[in-house]
């Protein structure tokens, strides 16, 4: 997963990063858009955290780890 995350920092993804920054910047003074982007971000965080749930249940990862904050 870390390799996939690092892969987003290549030149191929520069336009995607710029789009994300523009979207975030567009929320200034637009509370509904800010809320919608926050919900999308929360969904992404929950999906990443879910990827670790099974390994954690199997004892491969410490039980005290909270992946929603990673």
C-alpha positions, 0 to 999 in steps of 0.5 A: 500500500505504501508503494501505491501511495508513493506512486501518486507522487510521480510526474504522471500524477502531477495533473491529478495533484493540481486538480486536488489542490484546485478543488480544495482551494475552491472550497473557500467561501463555499461551505457546501463544497467543503462539506462534500469534499470532507465526506469524500475524504472520510470515505477514503480514510474509512476504505483504507482503514478497512483494508487493515481490519482483517490483518488486525483481527488475525493478529498480524497487526497490533490490536491497539492500532487505529488506522482511521487516523493514519 
